[in-house]
Amino acid sequence: MEDYDGALKDYNKAIEAAPDSAYMYSSRALLLMVVKRDYKAAIKDFNTIVKLTPDDAEAYSMRGIAKGRMNDPKGGIADFTKAIELTPREAENYYHRGYLKMDLSQNKEAIPDFNKAIELNANYTEAFSEKGNANFLLKNYPEAIEAYTKAINLEPNGKNHYYRGISRMNTKDENGACQDFQEAEKQGYKIEDKAILSFVRRCAKGNGKTYIIN
């Protein structure tokens, strides 16, 4: 079993001995953030790091994640924007910035970030999923279906099947919606919406196909 409390004490002593060591602050910040989930204390360390090393893109990225966890999406967006300025080829920074934009209901503005993340990493499942969610919230159902489909092809996921199913319902593809809702349940996604559950009960299988009983 890891002695995280002991490690934290060691980092504290190391920082006392070398208060200008960005590396030690970074190590402590990651422990505080990932293990202790003390995002406020981690942010304080990241603040020190960017003062010591203003071009440390990773520090801005990690501080952006911590700010997001502290319900400060605007602060997180600012940090990811700075990280992108420093390292414009890192797909994750665009993804996280887009995600935080969605926290502010800036769904339309989030899509270009997800697109850029996908451009940099064609197998970025989460970026496809969130692009689907952003388009879903904007009622751009054909675009949502396309994004969810790409995410599902990379990594099947019950939630993506569920929201693709709703998107298909909104494009009058009831048979496709049946398939998605059944697959969502098969993968353990719990459908609670009564209207969707009623629709699923009308779905049937026959001749190797899934279809809706009118």
N, C-alpha and C positions, 0 to 999 in steps of 0.2 A: 504494500500500500504506500502510495506516494505521501511524503511529509510536506504538504503544501504550506502549512503554517511555518514550518522550519525554513522552507525555501524563501518565504516572504521575509522572514527575519534576516536571512542571509543577504537578500537584495537590499534591505534597509541599511544594513551595515556597510555593504559595498558602496551604496550611494553616499552615505556619510563620509566614507573615505575618498570617494571620487565623485564629487557633486557635478562634474561636467561630463560625465560618461553617459552619452545618449543611449549606448547599448544597454547599460544597467537599467535605465529608466524604461526602456522598451521591454526588457525582460520582465520587470515588475508589472508594467502596465498589462502585458498579455496574461500574466498570472491573475491579476486583479479582475480582468475582464472575462477571461474564459473560465477560470476555476471559481473565483469568488463571486463573480457576477456583480462586482462593485464598480459599476460603470462610472459613477461620479469620481471615484479615486483614480480610475484608469484615465479618464479625460484629463485630470490634473497632470498626470505624468506625460500624456501625449502633448499637453500644452508646453511642458518643459522641453520635450524633444524637439518640437518645431521651432522653439527659440534657439536651441543649441545647433540644430541642423535644419535650416529653413527649406532645404530641397529634398527632405525625406518624404517621398510620396506615400510610402507605406504608413507612416505615422498619421498623415492626413486621412488615409483610407480607414485605418483602424479607429481613429477618433470619430470619423463619420458614422461608422457602425455603432460605436458606443453612444453617440448622440441620438441615433435612431432608436436605440433601446431605452434612452432616457426621454422619449417622446419629444425630441427636438429635431423634427425633419428638416426645418429650414437650415439649422446649423449643420446637419449632416450633409445636405445638398451642397452647401458652401464648401465643406471639406472635400467632398468627392469632385467638385468642380476644380478645386486646386490640385488634387491628385491627378486629374485628367490633364491639366495644363503641364504637369511635370512628367507624366508617363501616359501619353495619349493612346498607347497600344494595349492597355490593360483592360480586357473586356469586363472584368468584375466591377470596376469603378463605374462604368456606364450602367451596368445592371443595378447596382445598389442605388445610384442616383435616381434611376427611373422608378425603382421601388419606393423611394422616399417621396418622389413627386406624386405617386399614387396615394400615399398617406395624406397628402394635401389636396386630394381629389383633382390633381392636375393630370388626368388620365391621357388627354391628347398630347400633352407635352412629354409624357413619359415614353410614348411609343418610339420616337427617334432614338432615345437612349437604348431601348431594348434592341432596336434594329442595328445600332452600332455594335452592341455587345455580340449580336449574332454574326455580324460581318467579321468580327475579330475571332469568334469561336463558333463555327458552324454547328457544333454539337452541344451548345449551351441550352440544355433542357429547361432550366429554370427561366431563362430569358424568353424562350418560346411560350412557356406557361403564362408568365406575367404579361407578355404581349397579348396573349389570348384574353386574359382577364381585363386588361385595359380596353381592348376593343369590345369586349362583352359589356362593360359598364357604359361604353359610348353607344351601345346598340348597333355596332358595326358587326353584325353576326357572321357574314361570309368571311370577313377578315379574322374574326375570332376562331371560326371553324378551322381555317387554314393553319393558324398558329397552334391551336390545340392538337391538330392532327400531327404536326411536325414534332411537338413535344411527346405525344403518345408513341410515335414511331421510334423515338429515341429511348423512351423509358415509360412503359405503360403505367398509368396512374389513375386511380378511381375518381379523384376529384376532377381531373381534366376530362375524363369521359362524361362525368355528370354535367359539367358546364358546356361541353360540346353538345351534349344531348339537348340541353335547353336552347342552345343556339340553333340546333337543327329544327327544333319545334318552331322556332321563330322564323325559319325559312321554309316552313311547310314540309320538311323532310321527316315525317313521323316514323317511318320505318327505321331510318338512321338513328333517330332519337331513341327508339325502343332498344336498338342494339347497344347504344351507349349507356343507357340507364341499367340495362342488365349486366353489362360489363363492369360498370361502376360498383354495383352490388357484389358481383363476383369477386372483385378486388378488395372488398371490405369497406367500401364507402357507404356510410349510413345515410340513406335518403329520408329526410324528415318532412319535407314539404308534402302536405296532404294531396294537393292537386297533382303533383308529380307521381306520388304513390298510386293514385287512382289511375293515372295514365299507364304506369308500369303494369298494373294488374290487367290492363287490356292488351298488353303485349303477349304474343304467342309465338311459338316456333313450329315450323313445318317445312318439309322439303329442304332442310338445311338452311333455311332463312328465318329471320325474325321479322314479324310484321305486326301491324296494329289491327285489332278487331274493332270494327266500327259498330 
